[in-house]
Amino acid sequence: MANKENHRRFGNIRKLPSGRFQIRYPGPDGRTLIEGKILAGTWTDPERAKVKLAEYSATWIDQRPGLRPRTIDLYGWLLKKHITPYLGNVSLGKLSTAMIRQWRAALLGKGVSVSMAAKAYRLLRAVLMTAAEDDRIISRNPCRIRGAGDEHAEERPVLSVGQVFELADKVGRRPVGSIRGLKRGEGHRIRFQRHGEMRTYPEVFPTRVEAERALWRMIDTGQADCTHDRRYRAFVLLATFASLRWGERRLYGRSAFRGCTSMISVTRAT
């Protein structure tokens, strides 16, 4: 049907005092679109959606008292390191799936691991889920990238039996020797014992750290004698082959062996 004079057939436009124009039109049920959203419970206040992501995320963490301290530290670090620098100044209402996808691609492009990017994405998704489902600040969660929150961590390497014994034989060894600084800061020199006789290493090292590393390497090459606390070896083998949990391993210190590496004494139980 043709429009009446000075009337539109569908919707209307009016000029606001600010000079901008507002469009108003009915939905399929005859009501205005905003009215329909209000009745359906899907309307969101655009003024509330102007809050910045950085501000809302900080409040989101503060309002969860049940989080463990380590979880709070992790969330704060993820926000500071990977989320806020990219999206912190963006209003919640302006976040889009394309923007989230671009943010994730930027993280991966800068060398952030897939696992860490997934952690950051899951945190962002949880924050925006609260904004959409609970607070009704945004109409829907823009974090809709399939698989972005999945982690595919590589299997951790496991030592072979031979490597375990090799490690156990090295734990508890200490070189017999000392490091002394030369006058006027000219460096550091190593004194070490070999076959029961003290000797001086000919090389002068610029720092004490380098001298200590050289002294410890002399054990592996057989240049220096060493002492070996065999209780450490027994501790490593016990922890590996007895399948002890971490709490159980903590109970067995060096004093539990009491100078014997073939028997262990347990003085208390938990």
N, C-alpha and C positions, 0 to 999 in steps of 0.2 A: 504494500500500500504506500502511496506517495506521502511524503512528509507534509504536514500542515505548514502554513506560512510561519516562518520564524520558529519552527519546532523540528526537532530531529526525530526520526522514526525509532532510533535505538540509542538509549542513553542520553546524557547531556553533559555539557562542558560549562564550567563557570570560572570566572577569573577571581583569584584570591587577592586580598589586600596587598600581598607581597609582590604581586605582578605575575605570579605563576598561575598555571591553569590546573583545575582539578576535573578528573573524569569520573562520572558515576553512571553505572549501568546495571541492569538487573541480571540475575543468574537464571539458569534454566527453569528454576521453580518459581520465577516471578519476583523473588526477593532480590535486593541488591546483593552484590557479591560479598561485601563485608558483613552484611546482616546474616547471610547464609553461613559464613564462617563462624560468627559468634554463636549462632544457634547450634551449629555442629560441634562447637568446642574446639575448633582448629584455628581460630584467629589468634594472632600474636601481635603484641603492641610494638610498633616499629621504634618507639622511643626507648624501650627497654633493650632492644636489639642493638643499640648504639654502644653498649658497653664493650670495652676492648677485651680481647682474648687474654692478654697478660693479667689484667685485673680480675677477670672472672676465674681464671685458672688458679690464681693465688687464693682467692676466696674458697674455691672448690676444695683445695687441700686443707685449709684451715677448718672447714666445716665437717671434716671426717676425723673425729677424735679416736676412732678405732684403729687407725693405721699404725703399724709398727714404726719405730724410729728409723729403721733402715729403709722402709718403704717411703717414708716422708723424705728422707735424704735423696733417694733415687728419683722420686717425682720432681723434687726441687731442682736437681741437677739436670734432668731431661728438659725441663722447662727452660732453664737458664742457658743450656748449651745448644739445644736442637730445635726448640719450638719458638720461644719468645723472640730470638733474633730475626726470625723469618716472618712470623705471623702475630707477634705480640701486639702490634699497633693496629691490627685489623679488627673492625667491629664484628661481633658475632653474626649480625644480620647480613654482612657482606661476604662471609666465608662461603665458598662454593666447592663442589667436588673437583672441578678443574684446578682450583687454587691449591687444594690439598694434594692433588696429584703432582702439581708442579713443585710444591714444597718437598715432597718425598723424593722426587727425582733430583732435586738440588742436594739433598743430604747424601744420597748415594753417589752423586757426581763428585762430591768433595771428599770421598773416601770413607764415609761412615759405613760401618758394616751393616749387612742386611739384618742381622740380629738386633743391633742397636736401633736401627731405623724402625724395626717392628715394635720395639718397646716404646719408642716415642709416639708412633702411630696409635698404639693401643691406649696410651694415656690420653692423647688428644681425642680419640673416639669416645672414651669414657666421660671426659669433661663435656663434650658437645652432646652426648646422649643425655646427660643431666639437664643441659640447657634446653633440649628439645622435649624430653618426656616429662620431666619433673617441674622445671621452672617455666616451661612454655614461652621461652624467650625467642626461639626460632622454630619454624614450622617442621623442619626435619633435620636429621643429622647429615652433614655434608661428607662425613667420612664413610664413603661407600666404595672404596677401592678393594676389589676382591683379592684376598691373599696378602694384603699389605701388612696385616698384623701377625702373620704366621712366621715362626722361627724354624729354621732348618739348621740347627747347630751340628757341626761335624762331630763325629764320634771321638771322644778323648783317647789319646794313645795310651796303651797299657804296656807296662814293662814285662819283658819276658822273665822267666825264672832265672836265667843267667844274668840278666841285667840287675835283678833284685839283689843277688849275691854280690855282684860287683859293686853296687851302691853300698851295701852293708859293710863291705870290707873297707870302703873309703871313709865312712862316717866314724867320727871319734878319733881320727888321726890329727896330730899336731906336730909341726916341724920343731926340731930342737935347734934353736937359734935365737937371734935377736937382731933388731934394727936400731942403728944409732945415727943421729943427725950429725953432719959435719959442721965445722965452725963456719961462721959468716954465711950460713945458708947455702953452702955449696952443694948440698944434696944429701943423700942417705946411703949408707953402706950396710951390707948384710954380713953378720957373723953367724956361721952355721956349724953344726957338728956332723962329721962324716967318719964312720967307723970308730966312733969314740973320741975323735980328735977335733978340736975347734979350729975352724979355718975362716979366712976372710974372702968374700967374693970380690973378684977384681973390678966388677962394674960398679959405677956410682949412679944411683937413680935420682932423678930430679924431685920426686915426691915420695912420701912414705907409703902411699897407697900402691904405687908401682913396685916398690921394694917388697911390700908384703905379698903381692901377687907372685912375684918372682920366687920368694922363699917357699910359698905353698906349691908352686910348680916343681920345685926341686925335689919334693917328695915323690912325685910321679916319675921323674926321670932317674931317681936313685942317687941323686947328688947329695942329699941330706938325710940324716937319720930322723926318725920320728917316734913319738910315743903313740900308743894306740889303746884307747879305752874300749875294751871289748864289750862292755855293757851296751854301748850304742849299737853295735852290730846285732846283739841279741834283741834289742828293742825293735830295730827295723824288721828283722825276720819274724818276730812275734806279731807285730802289727800287720804284716803282709799276709802271712800264712795262717794266722789264727782268726782272721776275719773279724777283728775287733772293731766296734763302733768308736767314734771319736771320743765320746765320754768315757768309754772303757780304757782307751789308750792313754788318756790323761792321768789315770790312776797309777799307771806304771811308770814312775820316773827312774832315774839311775839308782836311787836308794833301794828300790825294790829288789835289785839283783844282789845287793850286799856283797859285792866282790866276786860273785860267782855268775858265770854266763850260761850255765846249764840248768839252773833252777831259779824260780822267781817266787818271792813271798808276797802274799796279799794280806795286808794288815787291816783293811776295812772294806766293806761292801756297801753299795748304794741300792 
